[in-house]
Amino acid sequence: MDDFKLKVLLSVLGGVVFSFIFILLAFVLPLDKEETQLITKPKGKLEQISQSLRNR
């Protein structure tokens, strides 16, 4: 086997293994983060109105 074919074969196999690792990581790692939201008391009239519209 000449060197060019060997290099092509190794680069293709390396690409397949590299992409397979990232596909496995996509399934293993969680998708969303659990973020805690701070609930603050509205300070002004506009914040009170927007919060009451969000709570509908």
ZIUR-V574825 format. One record per residue. RES is the residue in one letter. SS is DSSP state (h for helix, s for strand, l for the rest). OMEGA is omega in whole degrees, -180 to 180 (999 if undefined). NEAR is the number of other C-alpha atoms within 10 Angstrom. Layout:
res=<RES:RES>
ss=<SS:SS>
omega=<OMEGA:OMEGA>
near=<NEAR:NEAR>
This chain:
res=<M:D:D:F:K:L:K:V:L:L:S:V:L:G:G:V:V:F:S:F:I:F:I:L:L:A:F:V:L:P:L:D:K:E:E:T:Q:L:I:T:K:P:K:G:K:L:E:Q:I:S:Q:S:L:R:N:R>
ss=<l:l:h:h:h:h:h:h:h:h:h:h:h:h:h:h:h:h:h:h:h:h:h:h:h:h:h:h:l:l:l:l:l:l:l:l:l:l:l:l:l:l:l:l:h:h:h:h:h:h:h:h:h:h:l:l>
omega=<-179:-172:-178:180:179:179:179:180:180:179:177:179:177:177:179:179:-180:179:178:178:180:176:177:178:179:179:-175:-175:-180:-175:-177:179:176:-178:176:180:178:178:-179:179:-180:-175:-176:-178:-179:178:177:-180:-178:178:179:177:178:-176:-180:999>
near=<5:6:8:9:10:11:11:11:12:12:12:12:12:12:12:11:12:11:12:12:11:11:11:10:11:11:9:9:8:8:8:6:6:6:6:6:6:6:6:6:9:12:8:8:9:10:12:13:11:11:13:10:9:8:6:5>
